[in-house]
Amino acid sequence: MEDEAAKFRRELEEKTGEKVSHIAMASLVEGAQTTAQGKAPSRSGNMESGLLILTDRSLRFTQPANTHWLSSLFLSHDRNSPPQTLPDIVIPLGDGLSISMPKRPLLARLLGPSETRVIVSWMDGEAERRTLFSVDPRDAIASALASLAEGTTLS
């Protein structure tokens, strides 16, 4: 019998036609903007948890439907309508993509959150979009994103 993670991966590959290379839990910081000097965004926005998925052609952020009974005890929503989730973010890998992972000062590493911040910029038509993800540095997706930030290709 197929476990839930393998089933999710298989269904995503069938739906998109893309080969999934990495999947990890991540946070999306809404409203995060970088400064003109390229400094790291502030964490003033709301953080939304979800899955960060790296495929052979895109970087995706999605919030799967949460049906866990324990979380339903703490969520305040109308039982007749499903809880609100963000629309999926699909960022094509290509020439208009820029990934940076700012180095954090020693004190921030010691006293701050352990997650690695990943700033992703891409062209959406004529407009440049930019967002901040927060990922666990021990996840394989963090090293894959670091490789993309350095300009090397994924293997």
Number of C-alpha atoms within 10 A of each C-alpha: 4 8 7 9 10 10 12 13 17 14 12 15 14 11 9 11 12 14 16 18 15 18 19 17 17 25 22 24 21 15 16 20 20 16 10 6 6 11 11 19 20 13 13 11 14 12 17 16 19 19 18 23 21 22 20 15 16 18 19 16 25 20 19 13 11 11 10 8 8 8 10 13 8 8 9 9 11 8 8 6 7 11 14 9 14 13 9 13 13 13 20 17 16 11 8 12 18 17 19 18 19 14 11 13 8 9 8 11 13 10 8 10 11 14 16 19 25 22 23 19 18 19 16 12 7 6 8 11 14 19 17 27 22 23 21 17 13 11 14 14 21 21 12 18 22 16 15 17 18 13 11 11 10 11 7
